[in-house]
């Protein structure tokens, strides 16, 4: 499994946990949740967003690395061709 997919899966899972926490906090009988819920919800939401963004960035970096590799190969081939043409 690619790292990009791992981060996407982790981000979506954390987002779902945040939604479940939100639904559980709707019970007015829970006093501790009134204090801890905003902190937990914000933390989970922030981490899920960070994971989703990191997954997308890693995917773009992988694509750029592939393009750079092929460009380096083309430059190397052109240099070799120029060398052989001069001889």
C-alpha contacts under 8 A as a table, 3 or more apart, distances in Angstrom:
res1	aa1	res2	aa2	distance
1	X	5	X	6.64
1	X	6	X	6.97
2	X	5	X	5.35
2	X	6	X	6.44
3	X	6	X	4.97
3	X	7	X	6.27
3	X	55	X	7.05
3	X	58	X	7.54
4	X	7	X	5.32
4	X	8	X	6.30
4	X	54	X	7.74
4	X	55	X	4.29
4	X	56	X	6.54
4	X	58	X	5.96
4	X	59	X	5.70
5	X	8	X	4.98
5	X	9	X	6.05
5	X	55	X	6.82
6	X	9	X	5.17
6	X	10	X	6.03
6	X	55	X	7.52
7	X	10	X	5.01
7	X	11	X	5.90
7	X	51	X	5.15
7	X	52	X	5.96
7	X	54	X	6.85
7	X	55	X	4.83
8	X	11	X	5.12
8	X	12	X	6.13
8	X	51	X	6.57
8	X	52	X	5.13
8	X	55	X	5.75
8	X	56	X	7.94
9	X	12	X	5.24
9	X	13	X	6.06
10	X	13	X	5.08
10	X	14	X	6.12
10	X	48	X	7.01
10	X	51	X	6.67
10	X	52	X	7.85
11	X	14	X	5.19
11	X	15	X	6.16
11	X	47	X	7.15
11	X	48	X	3.98
11	X	49	X	6.32
11	X	50	X	7.45
11	X	51	X	4.90
11	X	52	X	5.12
12	X	15	X	5.00
12	X	16	X	6.25
12	X	48	X	6.52
12	X	52	X	7.51
13	X	16	X	5.10
13	X	17	X	6.29
13	X	48	X	7.60
14	X	17	X	4.96
14	X	18	X	6.21
14	X	44	X	5.96
14	X	45	X	6.95
14	X	47	X	7.25
14	X	48	X	5.10
15	X	18	X	5.03
15	X	19	X	6.37
15	X	44	X	6.92
15	X	45	X	5.94
15	X	48	X	5.55
15	X	49	X	7.93
16	X	19	X	5.05
16	X	20	X	6.25
17	X	20	X	5.04
17	X	21	X	6.15
17	X	44	X	7.41
18	X	21	X	5.07
18	X	22	X	6.18
18	X	40	X	7.98
18	X	41	X	5.45
18	X	44	X	5.80
18	X	45	X	6.11
19	X	22	X	4.94
19	X	23	X	6.27
20	X	23	X	5.06
20	X	24	X	6.16
21	X	24	X	5.06
21	X	25	X	6.13
21	X	37	X	7.37
21	X	41	X	6.76
22	X	25	X	5.18
22	X	26	X	6.86
22	X	37	X	7.74
22	X	41	X	7.16
23	X	26	X	5.57
24	X	27	X	6.26
25	X	28	X	7.54
25	X	30	X	7.55
25	X	33	X	6.30
25	X	34	X	7.31
25	X	37	X	6.88
27	X	30	X	6.19
28	X	31	X	7.48
30	X	33	X	5.70
30	X	34	X	6.98
31	X	34	X	5.32
31	X	35	X	7.21
32	X	35	X	5.44
32	X	36	X	6.17
33	X	36	X	4.91
33	X	37	X	4.93
34	X	37	X	5.65
34	X	38	X	7.42
35	X	38	X	6.80
35	X	39	X	7.68
36	X	39	X	5.45
36	X	40	X	6.09
37	X	40	X	5.11
37	X	41	X	5.74
38	X	41	X	5.17
38	X	42	X	5.90
39	X	42	X	5.30
39	X	43	X	6.08
40	X	43	X	5.14
40	X	44	X	6.09
41	X	44	X	5.29
41	X	45	X	5.97
42	X	45	X	5.10
42	X	46	X	5.95
43	X	46	X	5.15
43	X	47	X	6.16
44	X	47	X	5.19
44	X	48	X	6.08
45	X	48	X	5.16
45	X	49	X	6.21
46	X	49	X	5.22
46	X	50	X	6.11
47	X	50	X	4.97
47	X	51	X	6.06
48	X	51	X	5.12
48	X	52	X	6.22
49	X	52	X	5.15
49	X	53	X	6.13
50	X	53	X	5.18
50	X	54	X	5.93
51	X	54	X	5.03
51	X	55	X	6.01
52	X	55	X	5.15
52	X	56	X	6.38
53	X	56	X	5.20
53	X	57	X	6.17
54	X	57	X	5.03
54	X	58	X	6.03
55	X	58	X	5.21
55	X	59	X	6.27
56	X	59	X	5.10
56	X	60	X	6.34
57	X	60	X	5.09
57	X	61	X	6.10
58	X	61	X	4.98
58	X	62	X	6.14
59	X	62	X	5.17
59	X	63	X	6.36
60	X	63	X	5.08
60	X	64	X	6.21
61	X	64	X	5.04
61	X	65	X	6.13
62	X	65	X	5.10
62	X	66	X	6.34
63	X	66	X	5.19
63	X	67	X	6.35
64	X	67	X	5.06
64	X	68	X	6.06
65	X	68	X	5.05
65	X	69	X	6.11
66	X	69	X	5.12
66	X	70	X	6.40
67	X	70	X	5.24
67	X	71	X	6.17
68	X	71	X	5.02
68	X	72	X	6.09
69	X	72	X	5.15
69	X	73	X	6.29
70	X	73	X	5.01
70	X	74	X	6.24
71	X	74	X	5.05
71	X	75	X	6.20
72	X	75	X	5.11
72	X	76	X	6.13
73	X	76	X	5.09
73	X	77	X	6.18
74	X	77	X	5.07
74	X	78	X	6.14
75	X	78	X	5.06
75	X	79	X	6.15
76	X	79	X	5.14
76	X	80	X	6.25
77	X	80	X	5.12
77	X	81	X	6.13
78	X	81	X	4.97
78	X	82	X	6.11
79	X	82	X	5.11
79	X	83	X	6.19
80	X	83	X	5.06
80	X	84	X	6.23
81	X	84	X	5.17
81	X	85	X	6.08
82	X	85	X	5.07
82	X	86	X	6.27
83	X	86	X	5.34
83	X	87	X	6.61
84	X	87	X	5.29
